Amino acid sequence: MLRPLRDRIVVKAVDRKQSEVLAVVSSEKFSLGYVVATGPKVESVRVGERVRFGTGEGYLTYPEYQAANGDRFLVMQEADVCFVEER
């Protein structure tokens, strides 16, 4: 497992599901995921929370790691999280 440093977090990316009714053509990358690890200086998010993060124009692409089982993990700064979805 990845152990982030400083203010970095590791997010398990969740793929967007395409609509069966509407034909959507989009090259937009995923922007939703679950926090699986946090660095020691992270204050705003906790492991297990569902977060949305920016991927639009002007955002950097995040380093992506793929586990042996096919799961994708992104490493980003805490400041890249737009909001935490509370249930």
C-alpha positions, -999 to +999 in steps of 0.1 A: +000+000+000+011+036-006+020+057+024+017+094+016+040+121+030+032+156+043-001+169+030-007+142+003-036+118+002-042+086-017-076+082-034-091+051-049-107+064-081-143+056-089-151+053-126-180+072-140-208+050-154-220+058-188-257+063-194-276+036-213-302+061-223-281+091-234-251+088-257-225+109-239-191+116-255-167+128-229-130+126-224-134+139-188-114+118-163-128+106-130-133+131-103-147+110-075-130+086-051-125+073-016-096+083+006-075+052+014-045+069+031-035+103+044-002+119+052+007+132+087-002+169+079-036+163+064-064+179+085-095+182+064-102+146+051-101+112+068-096+077+055-129+063+041-145+096+031-159+100-004-144+131-020-147+151-053-116+166-067-108+189-097-099+175-130-110+203-153-089+227-174-061+242-155-057+212-131-026+191-131-030+154-138-025+133-107+000+105-105-019+072-111-010+038-097-027+006-107-028-023-082-025-059-093-062-064-088-070-035-112-078-008-087-066+027-096-051+050-070-044+087-073-019+107-052-028+143-047-025+172-023-052+178+003-059+212-013-070+195-045-101+181-029-131+202-038-154+188-012-162+158+010-196+141+004-213+135+037-241+110+040 
